[in-house]
Amino acid sequence: MSLIEGEIVVTVDEKPLVLAAGEMALFRPGGKELFRFSTKRKTHHTW
């Protein structure tokens, strides 16, 4: 996942990861993922 603008909190196996614009994350198979997009500003991402 690549975050173009905004921010997102991704919880992977109960461990939170905060991504800001310009950052990327790779999610491996088998994990439990929860994506929480910002409610305060526009968030644009791509896979």
VEXDREN-2710 file (C-alpha; in Angstrom, 1 decimal):
% VEXDREN-2710
k/r/px/py/pz
1/MET/0.0/0.0/0.0
2/SER/1.3/3.4/-0.9
3/LEU/-0.2/6.5/0.8
4/ILE/-0.4/9.5/-1.5
5/GLU/-2.0/12.0/0.8
6/GLY/-3.6/12.0/4.3
7/GLU/-2.9/9.4/6.9
8/ILE/-4.1/6.0/7.9
9/VAL/-3.7/3.7/11.0
10/VAL/-3.3/0.1/10.0
11/THR/-3.5/-2.5/12.8
12/VAL/-1.8/-5.7/11.9
13/ASP/-2.2/-8.6/14.4
14/GLU/-3.1/-6.0/17.1
15/LYS/0.0/-3.8/16.5
16/PRO/-0.8/-0.3/15.1
17/LEU/1.2/1.2/12.3
18/VAL/0.7/4.9/11.4
19/LEU/1.3/5.8/7.8
20/ALA/1.7/9.3/6.5
21/ALA/1.7/10.7/3.0
22/GLY/4.7/9.4/1.0
23/GLU/5.1/6.2/3.0
24/MET/4.5/2.6/1.9
25/ALA/3.7/-0.7/3.7
26/LEU/3.8/-4.3/2.6
27/PHE/1.3/-6.6/4.1
28/ARG/2.2/-10.3/4.1
29/PRO/-0.5/-13.1/3.8
30/GLY/-1.9/-14.6/7.0
31/GLY/-2.2/-11.4/9.1
32/LYS/-5.3/-9.8/10.5
33/GLU/-5.5/-6.2/9.2
34/LEU/-7.7/-3.3/10.1
35/PHE/-7.6/-0.1/8.1
36/ARG/-8.7/3.2/9.7
37/PHE/-8.6/6.2/7.4
38/SER/-8.4/9.7/8.7
39/THR/-11.8/11.3/9.4
40/LYS/-10.2/14.8/9.5
41/ARG/-8.7/15.0/6.0
42/LYS/-8.8/13.4/2.5
43/THR/-6.8/10.2/2.3
44/HIS/-5.7/8.9/-1.1
45/HIS/-4.0/5.5/-1.4
46/THR/-3.0/2.9/-4.0
47/TRP/-2.2/-0.8/-4.0
END
